[in-house]
Amino acid sequence: MLSLHWPWFLLALPLPLLVYYFVPAQQQNHSQVFAPSLMMLAEQKQQGPQSPSRFMYGLMMLAWLFLVLACTRPIFVGEPKAITETDRNMMLAVDISGSMAEEDMAVRGRLINRLQAVKVVLTDFIAQRKGDRLGLILFGSKAYIQTPLTFDLTTLEQLLNEAALGLAGKQTAIGDAIGLGVKRLQSLPESNRVLILLTDGQNTAGEIEPLQAAKLAGQAGVKIYTVGIGADELIKQGFFGPRRVNPSRDLDEPTLIEIAKSTGGEYFRARNLEELDRIYALLDDLEEIEVEQQMIRPEKSLFHYPLALALLLASLIYCIQQGWFKWLPMRRATNKEKANV
């Protein structure tokens, strides 16, 4: 359905006619001496004075019509569509410290580092959060808000994919990340406030201890789900041959378990990509929320189409007046018009 945002602009349609009939014509000054060349005199004698044809007047009227139509700001209103809204606000806190560079996560038989694995899984997770408001915290030695709570999941996904290892420092400030998440969530009136914290290490930096930050989260009604990422066993080639190592030896599982328990959340262990994927799939079952259906009518602005046509016609009129299209008909002036010249 077509709708006009400012329909009162249509009152300007008869303006050119009002100017033509009620504004007096400008008097020409014949005091200057004009000496045309012989060629011009011969051409005028042969053709006579010319004035705009009906074709030109038609072009001018169309150009004015399209210009006025563009000013009314036409909008195409689509069919009503149902959208789903929830009252869940979820912050994602992702560890980007130096230890996340450990390549112990496999995808399609190829080892990738932990941050790359997180990006692969979170990309699908974010795409399924229609109706939720998500935010992104990146933390290393310090914690930063990369994206505030927003419905713009496309931008959030893009900023997550642009996150680089060590960008926030080499150490791990788990307590600061929790504190920053609580600060962003506690002021919201909604009851569903969720923080998902993903890390592969232990708290080695920051101004607040993780358990102290978790206590503040519990008081603010923020539920924290913690995820410990990293394989339990990895075979590395050494000088004396292959050897088994535990790449997750620095993971502080007791603290992560206590953080989740004290806030009413849960702790998950992600040793590979499949486990990490299942963890995020479980979060919808753990967080039952009310879903509200709302109807919207999408709108598409169309003003640029008549505006483009008006500019095109104006350019055509200019070219004709400059004599670039001499094949177009020009009306000869009447005897009365000749007498007034």
PEWOGI-V379698 format. One record per residue. RES is the residue in one small letter. OMEGA is omega as a letter, one per 30 degrees, with the letter a starting at -180 (999 if undefined). D_CENTER is the distance of its C-alpha to the mean C-alpha in Angstrom with 1 decimal. Layout:
RES/OMEGA/D_CENTER, RES/OMEGA/D_CENTER
This chain:
m/a/25.9, l/l/25.7, s/l/25.5, l/a/25.9, h/l/24.1, w/a/26.9, p/a/29.9, w/l/32.4, f/l/31.5, l/l/33.8, l/a/36.7, a/a/36.3, l/a/37.4, p/a/41.1, l/l/40.7, p/l/42.0, l/l/45.1, l/l/45.8, v/a/45.7, y/a/47.9, y/a/50.6, f/l/50.7, v/a/49.8, p/l/53.0, a/a/52.8, q/l/53.0, q/a/56.5, q/l/56.8, n/a/58.9, h/a/61.7, s/a/63.4, q/l/62.0, v/a/64.1, f/a/62.3, a/a/64.1, p/l/62.4, s/a/63.4, l/l/65.8, m/l/63.1, m/l/61.0, l/l/64.1, a/a/64.9, e/l/61.4, q/a/61.4, k/a/64.9, q/a/63.9, q/a/60.6, g/l/61.0, p/a/58.4, q/l/55.1, s/a/52.5, p/l/49.1, s/l/49.6, r/l/48.3, f/l/45.7, m/l/44.4, y/l/44.4, g/l/42.5, l/l/39.8, m/l/39.6, m/l/39.4, l/l/36.6, a/l/34.6, w/l/35.1, l/a/34.2, f/l/30.9, l/l/30.1, v/l/31.0, l/l/29.0, a/l/25.8, c/l/26.6, t/l/26.7, r/l/23.0, p/a/23.4, i/l/20.9, f/a/21.2, v/a/21.1, g/l/20.9, e/l/23.0, p/l/22.5, k/l/20.5, a/l/21.0, i/a/18.3, t/l/19.3, e/l/18.8, t/l/20.5, d/a/21.7, r/l/21.0, n/a/19.3, m/l/19.3, m/l/19.1, l/l/19.3, a/a/21.6, v/l/22.0, d/l/25.0, i/l/24.4, s/a/28.0, g/a/30.4, s/l/31.9, m/l/28.8, a/a/29.8, e/a/32.6, e/l/32.6, d/l/34.0, m/a/31.5, a/l/32.1, v/a/29.9, r/l/31.8, g/a/34.7, r/a/32.9, l/l/32.7, i/a/29.4, n/a/28.8, r/a/27.7, l/l/24.2, q/l/23.5, a/l/24.9, v/l/22.7, k/a/19.5, v/a/21.0, v/a/21.7, l/l/18.7, t/l/16.3, d/a/18.3, f/a/18.6, i/a/15.0, a/a/14.5, q/a/17.4, r/l/16.3, k/a/15.1, g/l/16.0, d/l/16.2, r/a/14.6, l/l/14.4, g/a/14.7, l/l/15.8, i/l/18.9, l/a/20.4, f/l/24.1, g/l/27.0, s/l/29.6, k/l/27.2, a/a/24.3, y/l/20.9, i/l/17.8, q/l/15.0, t/l/12.5, p/l/13.8, l/a/14.0, t/l/10.9, f/a/10.1, d/a/6.6, l/l/8.7, t/l/6.8, t/l/5.9, l/l/9.4, e/l/11.0, q/a/10.1, l/l/11.6, l/a/14.4, n/l/15.2, e/a/15.4, a/a/17.9, a/l/21.4, l/l/24.8, g/a/26.6, l/l/23.8, a/a/24.8, g/a/28.5, k/a/31.0, q/a/32.2, t/a/30.8, a/a/30.2, i/a/29.9, g/l/31.2, d/l/28.7, a/l/25.8, i/l/27.2, g/l/27.9, l/l/24.4, g/l/23.1, v/a/25.8, k/a/25.0, r/a/21.4, l/a/22.7, q/a/26.1, s/a/25.1, l/a/23.3, p/a/25.7, e/a/24.8, s/a/27.3, n/l/25.3, r/a/24.2, v/l/23.9, l/l/23.7, i/a/23.9, l/a/25.5, l/a/26.0, t/l/28.5, d/a/31.4, g/l/33.7, q/a/35.2, n/a/34.6, t/a/35.8, a/l/34.1, g/a/32.6, e/a/34.2, i/l/34.4, e/a/36.0, p/a/34.1, l/l/36.6, q/l/36.6, a/l/32.8, a/l/33.2, k/l/35.8, l/l/33.4, a/l/30.8, g/l/33.5, q/a/34.5, a/l/31.0, g/l/30.6, v/l/28.1, k/a/28.8, i/l/28.4, y/a/28.4, t/a/29.4, v/l/29.2, g/a/31.6, i/l/30.7, g/a/33.2, a/l/36.1, d/a/39.6, e/l/41.3, l/l/40.7, i/l/43.3, k/l/43.3, q/l/45.6, g/a/47.9, f/a/50.9, f/l/53.2, g/a/51.2, p/l/48.5, r/a/48.1, r/l/46.2, v/l/43.9, n/a/41.8, p/a/38.4, s/a/37.5, r/a/40.5, d/a/38.6, l/a/36.5, d/a/37.6, e/l/37.7, p/l/39.9, t/l/37.6, l/l/34.5, i/a/36.7, e/l/37.9, i/a/34.4, a/a/33.3, k/a/36.7, s/a/36.8, t/l/33.5, g/l/34.1, g/l/31.9, e/l/33.0, y/l/33.3, f/l/32.5, r/a/33.7, a/a/31.7, r/l/34.2, n/a/32.3, l/a/29.2, e/l/30.6, e/l/31.4, l/l/28.0, d/l/26.5, r/l/29.0, i/a/28.3, y/l/24.7, a/a/26.0, l/a/28.5, l/l/26.2, d/l/25.6, d/a/29.4, l/a/30.0, e/l/27.5, e/a/28.5, i/l/26.4, e/l/26.6, v/a/24.3, e/l/23.8, q/l/23.2, q/l/21.7, m/l/21.7, i/l/19.1, r/a/19.4, p/l/16.4, e/l/16.6, k/a/16.2, s/a/17.2, l/a/20.2, f/a/21.6, h/l/21.0, y/l/23.5, p/l/26.5, l/l/25.7, a/l/25.8, l/l/29.1, a/l/30.5, l/l/29.9, l/l/31.4, l/l/34.4, a/l/34.9, s/l/34.9, l/l/37.4, i/l/39.6, y/a/39.7, c/l/40.8, i/l/43.5, q/l/44.8, q/l/45.1, g/a/47.2, w/l/45.0, f/a/45.7, k/l/49.4, w/l/49.9, l/a/48.2, p/l/50.9, m/a/51.7, r/l/53.9, r/l/57.2, a/l/58.0, t/l/60.7, n/l/64.0, k/l/62.9, e/l/59.8, k/a/62.1, a/a/64.4, n/a/61.6, v/999/60.5
